[in-house]
Amino acid sequence: MLLGSTLARPFLRRNPMIPQADKRIKRRPIPELAADQDEYCRIVQDMVANGGSLISDPNWLVGDDRSDVPSAYDREAALHFALSEEAFLQRFSKMKPLMNAWVGGARVPTPTAISKYRHFLERNDPLMLWEVNVEKPIDGIRLLEPDFGTLMDLNLLYGFSRGGRLTRILEVGGGYGRLTEAAFNIFGGSVRYVLVDAVPASLYYSKKYLTHACPDARIRSYYDAEGAFDFEEYDISIVPSWHFEKLNRISYDLCVNIESMQEMNQHHVDYYLNLFDSVAADEAIIYLSNSHDYYFKGSFRYPTHWQKLFCSNTPRSWTRDHPTEMFRKTKTDCSFQNAIQDANYRYGLWMQNDPKEFIIRNGPESVIAPAIKALAHRMRSKVRARTRLQHLSSRIRGLKNIS
């Protein structure tokens, strides 16, 4: 479905997500982005005036990535800092320094990371994104490691939707718009995407980033202008958490949170899970990917009528207990079925943490053979490197003798 034809008539609920012919999740290089101080401070001041209990934790107010020590932060001091010119100039005036807080840094994927995602996706790529974006990229835009997570996210979301019938997407804590950009590029005008956030830097830079990344999308931020704000009129809407409920008039086929609940507190996690439940349509998909042993070590209190479809560590997992979970909203109590999924996941964690039991159950060869193979690979690499160095030294000596 072409974007123009989608906008030419009312948006139809339950219209299927339609993959575009162009499978690139990133299509345009993004320039270095900087913030206008007055525009940015307007968002911060709105947060202080209206955010209330939804104001984000101090780690986000100060733009700090030391998120593993919640007790290290003073909320009042953080709010004071967030309102200062010093905070703007040191932490928020440019987008690049914030990438570490959003996605762990703008890092190039290591061969190990690429291998992990390849093994995960080689039999699970219904959208056929791997070849175009990784194996044979056609435009020279190099993917960062978080973008490999995007390939996984889109395929899981599409695979668990019933025939791709997901049209309205709500994401909480989407940072600068990593998944939003890819969803629009892959599904075009067949989706409506609403980004909700409580971090002023995310609210500011997601609009700026997505305007460059998706110039054909109709994008509106809450802070663009006064007046009515109908999410149905835009491809991408960006809204602060503290204004979302009073503006929202629609239900969603997909609710997403990726690696931001892990940096909240119990009150915020409870609030957003309840928010997802209240705005999700019947049979909607809820997609959550968070570490459970990082900054937030509380309870993920999922509604009992959410049926857990998938629960597993993935190539994204960088802590031991870091599952990606997929739920479907139902009208029945799914506690018993969900307990089976949880037990299987916990058993897998236990197996990872007990090498002796792993060897007993799987045999010594399951550990010894891969270890020998890895050691042999390292030895061969060292020998090749030494040979190349000796060859280069010989050539240099030969050139000196000639001269």
N, C-alpha and C positions, 0 to 999 in steps of 0.2 A: 504494500500500500504506500503510495507516495505521500510525502508530508503535505503537499499542497491539497490533495484530495481529502486528507484527514481533517484539515482545518476548514475545509469548505462546507462541512455539514456537522451537525451535533455529534459529539463524541459518544460512541455506543458502548455501554457497559458490557463487559465480557467479550469485547472484541479481542481476538487472539493476538499475542505478541507475534509479529511477523519478522523473521530474520531478513536483513537486507542482503543484497548481492555482494556488497563490499563488506568483508569480514574483519576489517582493521578496527581494533578497539581504540587506537590513537591515530589521528589523521593529520594533526597539525602540530608543528613545534610551538612551544609556548615561550614567549619572551620573559625576561626577568620581571616579575610583578612587584610593584610597590604600592603602598597604601597612601591615600589622601588622609591627612591627620584629622581634619574636621569630620569627614565622613566616618572614619573609624571610631572616633570619640563619640559620635552620635549613637552608635550601636552600644558602646560601653555604658554610656549614660542611661540609655533605655533599659539595659540589663539591670543596673543598680536601682532604677526607679520602679521597674515592673517585674523583675525576675523572681523576687521572693525566694521561696524554697527551691526554685529551679536553677538558681545561679550555680554555675559549675564549680567543681572542687578547686581549691587554691592552686593545684598544680597547673591547671589550664589558665587560671587568671594571671599567673606570672610567666606563662610560656615555658615551663620547665619540664624536662623529660626525666627527672629523677622520681618517677612515679611509683617506685617500689616502697617508699617510706611515707605513708599518709600522715603520720604523727609529726613529720618534719615541717609541716606547713601551718602557718598562722592565717586564719581566714580573714581577719580584719586587716592585717598587714598586706595580705594579697590583694584585697579590694582596693586599699589605698594605693598600692603600687600600680594596679591595673588602670587607675584613673590618672596616673601621672604622665607627664611628657617623657620622663625617663623610660617608662615601660614601652611607650610607642617607639621611641628612637632605638632602644636596645633590642627589643624582642619582636615587635609587630610591624615595623615600617616596611619590611620586605618579606616576601613569601618564603624564599629559599630556606632561611634558618628555622622555619616552623615545620619543615618536612620531617625533621627528626621526631618531633612530638606526634605528628600525624601518622606516619608510616615507618618510623624507625630510621628515617634518613633516605635520601635519594640515591640509594646504593644500586650499583650494577649487579645483576645476579651472578653468583658464583656457579661454576660447573656443577657443584653438588646440588645447589638449589634447583638449577634447570633440570638435572636428572630426576630429582624428587617429583617435580611437577610433571615431567614427561611420563614417568611411571604411573602417576595418579590419573593422568588424562588420556593415556594412549588407548584405553578401552572405554573412555567416558568423555567423548567430545562430540555430542550430538550437533553442536553448532558449527563444528569443523573450524575451530579458531586457531589451533596449534600451528598448522602449516603456514598460514598466511602471516601470522603474527610472530612466529619464532623461527621456523625452518626456512621460509622463503619470504622475508619481509620485502616489500616492494618500494618503500618510500624512505628508508634510511632512518626512521624514527626508532631509536633503540628502546626497548622495554626495560623499565626498572624492575627490581625484584617484586615490589608490591603489585605490579601489573600482571605478573604471573598468577598471583592470587585472584586477580580480576577474571582471568580466563577460567579458573576453577569456579568462582562464584557464579558467573553467568551460565556455565554448563549445568551446575547443580540446580540453580533456580529454574532453568528451562526444563531440565530433565524431570524435576519433581512436580512441575506444573502439569495440569492435565491437558495435554495437547498444546502446551504453550499458552493456555488461556489465562494470562495474567496481564492486566492492563494498567491498573493504578498501583503505583509503588510508593510506599512511605519508608524513608530511611532516616533513622535517628543517628546523629553523630557521624555524618558522612565526610567530615574533614573538608578538603578542598574540592571534592566532587569526583574522586577516582572512579567509583562504580557508576555514578550518574553519567559521566562522559561515555563510558563504554556501553552502557545500556542504550543511550540515545543513538550512538553510532551503529550498534548492531540491530536495534529494533525500530529506530526512527520514530515516526509519528504514531506508531501503534501503542505507545505507552505514555502515561502521564506520570511524572516523577516529582515527588514532594520531598524536599530535604528539610529536616527539622534539627536545630542545633541550639545549644546553650553557650557556645564558645564564640565570643565576638570575632576572633580571628577567622574562624570557620565561616561564620555568616558573611563576613566581608569578602574573603578571598575565594569562596566557592562561586560567588556571582562573577567575580573578575576572571577567575580561571575558566569557568565554563563558557563565558562569553567569547573567549579566544578559542577554546577547544571545540566548541559546537556553535559556530556562527549562524547556522541555519535553524537553530532551536529558538523557540519563543520562550524567553527566560524572564522571570520577574522575582525580585526580592521584596520582602516586606518594606524595606527602607527606600524603595525607588520613588514612591509617590503616595500621596494620600488617596483615599477613596476605596471603593469596593475592590476586593481581591478574590476573584473566583479561580480556584485552582484548575478548573476544567478548561479555562481559556489559554493555559500555558502548557508547554511541553515540560518545563522545569520550573518549580516554585521553591523559593528559599524563605523559610519562616523561623523566627525565634521560638523556642519551646514555650515561652510564657505568653505568646499570642496565638499559638496554633489552635487550641481547642475552641476559642471563640470565633475563629475564622473558618474552621473546617466544616464542610457540609456534605462530605462524601465518605464512602467506605472504601477500603483498600483490599486488593487481591493479594498483595505481597507486602509484608512488613520486615524490615531489615535492620540489624545492628551488627556491625563488624568491628571488633576491637575497640569499642569505646565504653561499653558497660564495664569492661575490666578496669577502667580508670574512673569509675564513679563510686558513690557510697551506697549503702543499703536503701536509703530513702529514694535516691534517684533510680536505682535499678528497679525497685518495686513500682515506682511511678511509670516508667516507660514500658514495663511489661504489661501493666494494667491499661496503659494507653493503647498499646498494640491490640489488646483484647477488645477494647471498646470500639475501635475504629475498623477492625478487620472484618471483612465480609464473611458470611458462612462459607466454609471450606477454603478460606484463605490460607496461604502459606506464610509461616513465620520463620525467618532465617537468621540464626544467631551464630556468631563465630567469635568466641572470647576465651582468654585465659582465665582459669578459675583459681590460679595460685600466683597472682601478680599483685597489683595494687588493691583490688577488691577481692577479699577472701570471705565474703559473706555468703548468703544463700540466694540462688536463682529460683525464685518462687513462681514457677510456671503454673498457669491455670490447669486444673486437672482435666479440663475438656480439650486441651491441646494434645493431639495424638503425635507422639514422637516418631517420625519416619526415618530419621537418620541421626547417628551420633558417633563421631569418630574424630580422632586426631587426623590432621591432614598435613600436607607440605608446609602450610602456614604456621603450624604449631611450633613455637619456640620455647615453650615451657612444657613440663611433663603433663600437666592436666589442662589441655588447651583444645577443647572439642569444637568442631563445627556441628551444629544441631539444626535439624529441620523439623518443623511441626506443621500439622494441619489443624485448623480450628474446627471443632466438631460441636455437637450438642449433647455428647455423652461423656461419662467419666472414663478416662483412658488410663487411670492410674496403674492398673495391673499390666497392661501392654507396655506402658512406658518403663515400668520397673524392669522388664526383661531387657529392653534396650540399655538401660543404665547398668544393669548387672553385667552385661556383655562388655560394655565400655570399661567398667571398673576392673573386670577380669583382665582385659588387655593391658591396662596400666600396671596391674600387679605382675603380670608376666614380664613386662619390660623391666620392672624393678627387682626381679628375682632371677638373676642369671642362672643359678644352679637349677631352679625349677624349669627354666626355659630349655636348658641343655638336656635334662632328663626327659622332657616331653618330646623334644624335637630331634634329639640325637646330637652327638658331638660335631658331626660334619656340618650341621647348620650354622655353627659358630666358627669352627676351625677352618673349613674350606674358604669362606669369604675373607677371613683374616689373612690366610696364606695368599690368596689372590691379591688382596690390597697391598700386602707387604711386597709381593713380587712386582706389582705395578710401580711402587715407589722406588724399588731397587733399579728397575729398568729405566725409569725416568732419570735417576741420578747418573746411571752409566751413560745414557744418551747425552746428558748435559756435560758430563766430564769429557766425552769424546768430542763434542762440538767445541768445547773450550780448547782442547789439545789441538784440534784441527785449525782453529783460528790462530792459536799461538804459532803454529808451524808456518802458516801463511804470512804472518807478520814478520817472523824471522827471515822467511824467504825474500820478502820485499826489501828488508833492510840489507840483505846480502847483495841483492841486485843493485841497490842504490850505492 
